[in-house]
């Protein structure tokens, strides 16, 4: 068989995609929505593109200064079993993204909004605490 570098590269890419996919999920079913994260002087903002998902299909959690976003987008509609797809490019399946922040965030002031397929989560930075130090 003649050497074909592109074929070899595609084979390696397919292997890596299978290894990177969550257990029990094929590489074609793995989905990672695009995310932007930025900060201002007093807060962090995370925006996630999740078109087609409802609020009930997305879970948010904050623990140890980390924000976790989980969700699931089912493949097709229930009637799609009768369909014969020729091409599938939109991601589907479960996803989870976790973001750790350098500065502490307030867990009681988190705002989340889902509008036109974009989830925006705003986390306010915790105010630094002043401690009195006694001199003896």
C-alpha positions, 0 to 999 in steps of 0.5 A, a space after each residue: 500500500 503506498 504511503 498517504 500522509 493525509 490518510 494517516 493524519 485522518 486516521 490519527 485524528 479519528 483515534 484522538 477524537 474517539 479517545 477524547 469523547 466521553 465514555 460511551 459517546 462516539 466522536 460524532 456525538 460529542 459536542 462542545 458549545 463555543 464559549 467566551 469568558 471575560 472579566 471587568 473590574 468587578 465581575 466575570 462573564 461567561 457566554 455560551 452558544 446553546 441554540 435549541 436548548 431550553 432553561 430546563 436542559 441546562 444546569 449551572 453549579 458553582 463550587 470552590 470558585 468554579 462554574 460548571 455548565 452542563 446540558 444535553 441536546 437531543 439528536 433530531 425530533 422524535 419523528 426523526 427516526 423515519 428520516 434518512 440524514 445525508 449530513 449531520 454537522 450540528 452538535 448534539 449529546 451531552 456537554 459539560 464545561 467548567 471554568 475556574 476563576 482567579 479571584 473569589 466570586 460571590 455565590 449569592 449574586 450570580 445572574 444567568 440569562 438565556 436569550 436567542 440561543 446564548 446563555 450569559 452567566 455573570 459572576 460578581 467578584 467577592 469584595 476583599 475583606 479587611 481584617 484588624 490585626 492586633 499588636 501585642 
